[in-house]
Amino acid sequence: QVQLVESGGGLVQPGGSMRLSCEASGSVFSFNLMGWFRQAPGKLRELVAFIGRGGSTTYADSVNGRFTISRDGAKNTVYLQMNSLKPEDTAVYYCNLDQSSRYWGRGVQVTVSS
């Protein structure tokens, strides 16, 4: 059984920064990718960023250059550093493994507003 527990999130002003964390536990040794999706009200869930065990990364065009994903393999934890936040980044952010529909965290709310 796999568990994903996110932390971070909250309210931040436009232009601000925030860091999300997600710790994976359970049978996670076989997974390669860790990362994040997000879902804004009335919109489909979308990929934000992912990182492989070897450190390769993928970013959505909308966050490239502003967000940085990193990973601590020893802690089975993935981080998402979000800078220069915009109101359109407001969403629930979900941790995910291998971009699979089977493995999701509960989600954390990120609200960017003045």
C-alpha positions as CSV (number, residue, x, y, z in Angstrom):
1,Q,0.0,0.0,0.0
2,V,1.2,3.4,-0.9
3,Q,0.5,6.7,0.9
4,L,1.3,10.2,-0.2
5,V,1.2,13.0,2.4
6,E,1.5,16.6,1.2
7,S,2.3,19.6,3.3
8,G,2.7,23.3,2.6
9,G,0.1,25.3,0.8
10,G,-2.0,28.2,2.0
11,L,-2.4,31.8,1.0
12,V,0.3,33.9,-0.7
13,Q,0.3,37.3,-2.5
14,P,1.0,37.5,-6.2
15,G,4.8,37.5,-6.8
16,G,5.4,35.5,-3.6
17,S,6.9,32.1,-3.0
18,M,5.8,28.8,-1.4
19,R,7.1,25.3,-1.1
20,L,5.1,22.1,-1.2
21,S,6.4,18.8,0.1
22,C,5.1,15.3,-0.4
23,E,6.4,12.2,1.5
24,A,5.7,8.8,0.0
25,S,5.5,5.7,2.2
26,G,4.8,2.1,1.8
27,S,5.8,0.0,-1.3
28,V,7.4,2.9,-3.2
29,F,10.7,1.3,-4.2
30,S,9.4,0.4,-7.7
31,F,8.3,3.9,-8.7
32,N,10.4,6.1,-10.9
33,L,8.5,9.4,-11.2
34,M,7.3,11.7,-8.3
35,G,5.6,14.9,-8.9
36,W,2.6,17.2,-8.9
37,F,-0.7,17.8,-10.7
38,R,-3.1,20.7,-9.9
39,Q,-6.7,21.4,-10.4
40,A,-8.3,24.8,-10.4
41,P,-12.1,25.3,-9.9
42,G,-14.0,24.3,-13.0
43,K,-10.9,23.0,-14.8
44,L,-9.4,19.7,-15.5
45,R,-6.5,18.4,-13.4
46,E,-3.2,19.2,-15.1
47,L,0.4,18.1,-14.8
48,V,2.6,20.7,-13.1
49,A,6.0,19.0,-12.7
50,F,7.7,15.6,-12.3
51,I,11.1,14.3,-11.4
52,G,12.6,10.9,-12.1
53,R,14.9,8.9,-9.8
54,G,17.8,10.0,-11.9
55,G,16.9,13.7,-11.6
56,S,15.3,14.3,-15.0
57,T,12.5,16.8,-14.8
58,T,9.4,17.8,-16.7
59,Y,7.5,21.1,-16.3
60,A,4.3,22.5,-17.7
61,D,4.9,25.4,-19.9
62,S,2.9,27.6,-17.6
63,V,5.3,27.1,-14.6
64,N,8.6,26.5,-16.4
65,G,11.1,29.0,-15.1
66,R,9.1,29.8,-12.0
67,F,8.7,26.4,-10.3
68,T,11.5,24.0,-9.3
69,I,10.9,20.4,-8.4
70,S,13.4,18.4,-6.4
71,R,13.6,15.1,-4.7
72,D,15.2,13.5,-1.6
73,G,15.5,9.8,-2.4
74,A,16.5,8.8,1.1
75,K,13.3,10.4,2.5
76,N,11.0,9.4,-0.5
77,T,10.1,13.1,-0.5
78,V,9.5,15.4,-3.4
79,Y,9.4,19.2,-3.1
80,L,7.9,21.9,-5.3
81,Q,9.4,25.3,-4.9
82,M,7.0,27.9,-6.4
83,N,8.3,31.4,-7.1
84,S,6.7,34.4,-8.8
85,L,3.3,33.0,-8.1
86,K,0.4,34.3,-10.1
87,P,-3.4,34.2,-9.3
88,E,-3.8,31.6,-12.1
89,D,-1.6,29.3,-10.0
90,T,-4.5,29.0,-7.5
91,A,-5.5,25.4,-7.4
92,V,-5.5,22.2,-5.3
93,Y,-2.1,20.6,-5.8
94,Y,-1.9,16.8,-5.7
95,C,1.1,14.7,-5.3
96,N,1.4,11.7,-7.6
97,L,3.6,8.7,-8.5
98,D,4.5,7.7,-12.0
99,Q,1.7,10.0,-13.4
100,S,-0.6,7.1,-12.5
101,S,-4.3,7.5,-11.8
102,R,-3.9,5.1,-8.9
103,Y,-1.6,7.0,-6.6
104,W,-2.7,10.4,-5.3
105,G,-2.3,12.5,-2.2
106,R,-5.2,14.2,-0.6
107,G,-4.2,17.5,-2.1
108,V,-3.2,20.9,-0.6
109,Q,-4.9,24.2,-1.4
110,V,-2.7,27.0,-2.9
111,T,-4.3,30.4,-3.1
112,V,-2.6,33.3,-4.8
113,S,-4.4,36.5,-4.0
114,S,-3.9,40.0,-2.7
